[in-house]
C-alpha cells in the first residue's frame, strides 16, 4: 500500500503505537510515538524515545543468565561482572546487527523502537478508525514527532486528505521549516513550555528555550487551528510564582488563551534503569492537588483558560 499515489512510502522509527487514547486530543484517538528528541528533560517519561536510533533495553528481572546474548554479540559489548550483565553502551549504540536480542529467549533484552513505513501506519490508523467515534483522530507524539519530518508529513497529509482529525504534541525545539511543512495538515497542536528562564530551562532539559519561544510566537500568528500550551508542573523547578507569571505574560503576548498543566509523575523511572541511565528527576516531588489548583487559579484569574491534568477542553 502507498500513500497519496506515491510509488514509495517514507519510513521512520516509532517506539509505540497506542489506540483508544482520550487525553491527547478530542474524541478517542490513536497515538503514534516517534523516536528522536532535541531535548533531554530530567523527568521525561519516555527516555527510550529520545534517541533517533534504537536503544537496547535490559530487564534484569527477566534475565536467567544463560549467556546466549554474550556469545551471540558480534562486538563483544556484553559481559558478566559478579554475575551481573554489563552492557558497553558506547559500542552497543553503534550496533546495526542486534543478534543478542534475537537470541534472548526471555525478552530481557529488547530494542526501543522499530522501523515502519508510513503506509503501514496508515493501515493501522484505518483499522483503528472504526473505534474512534465522531470526534476522534490521530496524535503524533514522541519524542519530538517533527524531528522525522518527512515521515511525519506523509502520515499527517494522508490523514488530512482522508478527513481524519490530526494533532501533534511538540516541544517546539525544531527548525521553523519543519513546522511549515506540516501546518497545512494539522488541526490541533499541543505545545510544551518547560521554563521561561533560558538558563534554568537548559539546566533541566539540556537545551535552550530561545527557538522554542520563537516558534511558539510564529505558530500563534500562522497556525489557524487549535493551539494549546502545556506545562509539566515540576515542583522546585518551574512552579514558582515568578515563572507562572512569565508564562502568563508570554501566552497573552501570543494572543492565545489556553493552557493545560500536567503534574509530574515518576512512572518512567524504571525505563532509565533498563537503559543504564541515571534518573535525574528523583529530587522533584510530585505536585499535590492543592498545588495544581492554586496554579490553575492564577491562570484563570489572569483570563487564561487552564485545564488540570485530564481536565481537557475536549
C-alpha positions in Angstrom: 0.0 0.0 0.0 1.2 3.5 -0.8 0.0 6.9 0.2 -1.1 9.9 -1.9 -0.3 7.9 -5.1 3.5 7.7 -4.3 5.4 4.8 -5.6 7.4 4.6 -2.4 6.4 5.4 1.2 8.6 7.2 3.7 9.7 5.1 6.7 10.8 6.1 10.2 11.2 4.8 13.7 8.4 4.6 16.2 8.6 3.2 19.8 5.0 2.7 20.4 1.5 3.0 18.9 -1.4 3.2 21.3 -5.1 3.0 20.4 -8.1 4.2 22.4 -6.4 7.3 23.9 -8.7 10.0 25.3 -6.3 12.6 26.7 -4.3 13.7 23.7 -6.9 15.4 21.6 -10.7 15.3 21.0 -12.5 12.0 21.0 -10.9 8.6 21.1 -7.5 8.6 19.3 -4.6 6.6 18.1 -1.2 7.9 19.5 1.9 7.3 17.4 5.2 7.8 19.3 8.1 8.8 17.0 11.7 8.3 18.0 14.0 11.3 18.5 14.0 14.4 20.6 16.1 17.6 20.7 15.7 17.9 24.5 16.7 15.6 27.3 14.3 16.6 30.1 15.2 15.2 33.5 11.6 14.0 34.1 11.0 12.6 30.6 8.7 9.5 30.9 9.8 8.2 27.5 13.6 8.1 27.7 13.6 5.2 25.3 12.3 7.6 22.6 14.9 10.3 23.0 17.4 8.8 20.5 16.6 8.7 16.8 18.2 5.2 16.8 17.1 2.1 18.5 18.5 1.6 22.0 19.0 -1.6 23.8 16.9 -2.0 27.0 17.8 -4.6 29.6 15.4 -6.0 32.2 17.4 -7.9 35.0 14.3 -9.5 36.4 13.7 -11.3 33.2 17.3 -12.4 32.7 18.0 -16.1 33.5 21.8 -15.7 33.0 22.1 -18.3 30.2 24.8 -16.3 28.4 23.2 -16.5 25.0 23.5 -12.8 24.5 27.2 -12.8 25.4 28.1 -15.4 22.8 25.8 -14.0 20.1 27.0 -10.4 20.4 29.2 -9.7 17.4 31.0 -6.8 19.0 31.9 -8.1 22.5 29.7 -5.4 24.0 28.2 -7.6 26.7 29.9 -9.4 29.6 29.3 -10.7 33.1 30.7 -8.9 36.1 30.0 -10.5 39.5 27.0 -12.4 38.0 25.6 -9.2 36.6 25.2 -8.4 33.0 27.1 -5.4 31.9 26.5 -3.7 28.5 29.1 -1.4 26.9 26.7 1.3 25.7 29.2 3.2 23.5 29.7 0.0 21.5 26.1 -1.2 21.7 24.6 2.1 20.4 26.6 1.8 17.2 25.5 -1.8 16.5 23.4 -2.5 13.4 23.2 -6.2 13.9 21.4 -6.8 17.3 21.8 -10.6 17.3 21.8 -10.5 21.1 18.1 -9.5 21.1 17.1 -12.3 18.7 18.9 -14.9 21.0 17.4 -13.6 24.3 14.6 -16.1 24.8 13.1 -14.4 27.9 12.9 -10.9 26.3 15.3 -9.5 28.9 16.9 -7.6 26.0 14.6 -5.5 23.8 15.1 -2.7 21.3 13.3 0.6 21.9 11.7 1.3 18.6 11.3 -0.2 15.3 11.3 0.9 11.7 7.9 1.1 10.0 6.6 2.7 6.8 4.1 5.4 6.7 1.9 3.1 4.6 1.9 0.5 7.3 1.0 3.2 9.9 -1.9 4.3 7.7 -3.2 0.8 7.6 -3.2 0.7 11.4 -4.9 4.1 11.5 -7.6 2.8 9.2 -8.1 -0.3 11.4 -8.5 1.9 14.5 -10.7 4.4 12.8 -13.9 2.4 13.4 -13.4 2.7 17.2 -12.8 6.5 17.5 -16.3 7.8 17.3 -17.3 11.1 15.7 -14.5 13.3 17.1 -11.5 11.0 17.1 -8.3 11.0 15.1 -4.6 10.6 15.4 -1.9 12.4 17.5 1.8 12.3 16.7 3.9 12.4 19.8 7.3 11.2 21.0 10.0 12.1 21.4 9.6 15.1 19.1 7.4 13.9 16.3 8.5 16.6 13.8 12.2 15.6 14.0 11.5 12.9 11.5 9.8 15.5 9.3 9.3 13.6 6.0 7.9 10.6 7.8 5.6 12.8 9.9 4.5 14.8 6.9 3.4 11.7 4.9 1.4 10.4 7.8 -0.3 13.7 8.5 -1.0 14.6 4.9 -2.6 11.2 4.2 -4.8 11.5 7.3 -5.8 15.1 6.5 -6.7 14.1 2.9 -8.8 11.3 4.4 -10.7 13.7 6.7 -9.0 12.3 9.8 -8.5 14.8 12.6 -4.8 15.4 13.2 -2.9 16.6 16.2 0.7 16.8 17.4 2.5 17.1 20.7 5.7 19.1 20.3 8.5 20.5 22.4 8.9 23.2 19.8 12.7 22.9 19.7 13.0 22.2 15.9 13.6 24.4 12.8 10.7 26.5 11.8 10.8 24.9 8.3 9.7 21.6 9.9 6.6 23.3 11.2 5.9 24.9 7.8 6.0 21.6 6.0 3.1 20.1 8.1 1.0 23.1 9.2 -1.5 22.6 6.3 -2.2 19.1 7.6 -2.7 19.7 11.3 -5.9 20.5 13.2 -4.5 20.8 16.8 -1.1 21.5 18.3 -0.1 20.9 21.9 3.0 23.0 22.6 5.2 22.4 25.6 6.6 25.3 27.7 9.1 24.0 30.3 10.5 27.2 31.8 10.7 30.8 30.7 14.2 31.4 32.0 16.7 30.3 29.4 19.5 29.2 31.8 17.1 27.3 34.1 15.4 25.7 31.0 18.8 24.5 29.8 19.7 23.1 33.2 16.5 21.0 33.4 16.1 20.0 29.7 19.6 20.1 28.2 18.5 22.7 25.7 17.8 26.4 25.5 14.3 27.9 25.1 15.1 30.6 22.5 14.0 28.7 19.5 11.0 27.2 21.4 9.6 30.6 22.3 10.3 32.0 18.8 8.4 29.1 17.3 5.5 29.5 19.7 5.1 33.1 18.7 5.3 32.3 15.0 2.8 29.4 15.3 0.4 31.7 17.1 0.4 34.0 14.1 0.4 31.5 11.3 -1.5 28.4 12.6 -5.2 28.6 12.1 -6.1 25.5 14.1 -6.3 25.0 17.9 -3.0 25.7 19.8 -2.9 24.7 23.4 0.2 25.3 25.5 1.2 22.7 28.1 3.4 22.9 31.1 4.6 19.9 33.1 4.4 21.2 36.7 7.8 20.3 38.3 7.9 21.4 41.9 11.1 23.3 42.7 11.8 23.7 39.0 9.1 25.7 37.3 6.2 26.1 39.7 7.4 29.4 41.2 5.1 32.4 41.1 7.6 34.3 39.1 7.8 31.6 36.3 4.0 31.2 36.2 3.5 35.0 35.8 6.1 35.0 33.0 4.2 32.2 31.3 1.0 34.2 31.6 2.6 37.2 30.1 4.0 35.1 27.2 0.7 33.5 26.4 -1.0 36.8 26.4 1.7 38.1 24.0 0.9 35.3 21.6 -2.8 36.1 21.6 -3.7 32.6 22.6 -5.7 31.8 25.8 -5.4 28.2 26.7 -3.0 26.1 28.8 -3.0 22.5 30.1 -1.0 21.9 33.3 0.2 18.4 33.8 1.5 17.0 37.1 5.0 15.4 37.3 5.0 11.7 37.7 7.8 9.2 38.1 6.2 6.3 36.2 9.1 6.3 33.7 11.8 5.7 36.3 12.2 2.0 35.6 12.9 2.7 31.9 16.1 4.7 32.9 17.4 1.6 34.7 16.8 -0.5 31.6 18.8 2.0 29.6 21.6 2.2 32.2 20.8 5.9 32.6 20.5 7.9 35.8 17.1 9.2 36.6 17.7 12.9 37.5 14.1 13.8 38.5 14.1 11.9 41.8 14.8 15.2 43.5 11.5 16.7 42.3 8.4 15.8 44.4 5.0 15.1 42.7 2.8 18.1 43.0 -0.3 17.9 45.2 -3.8 18.6 44.0 -3.8 21.8 46.1 -0.7 23.0 44.4 -2.2 22.3 40.9 -5.4 24.0 41.8 -3.5 27.1 43.1 -1.6 27.4 39.8 -4.9 26.8 37.9 -6.5 29.7 39.8 -3.6 32.1 38.9 -4.0 31.3 35.2 -7.8 31.6 35.4 -7.7 34.9 37.3 -5.5 36.2 34.6 -8.0 35.4 31.9 -6.4 32.2 30.6 -8.4 29.0 30.3 -6.5 26.4 32.4 -7.1 22.7 32.3 -5.6 20.5 35.0 -4.2 17.1 34.1 -7.0 15.2 32.3 -9.5 18.0 32.6 -9.1 18.8 29.0 -11.1 21.2 26.6 -12.4 18.2 24.7 
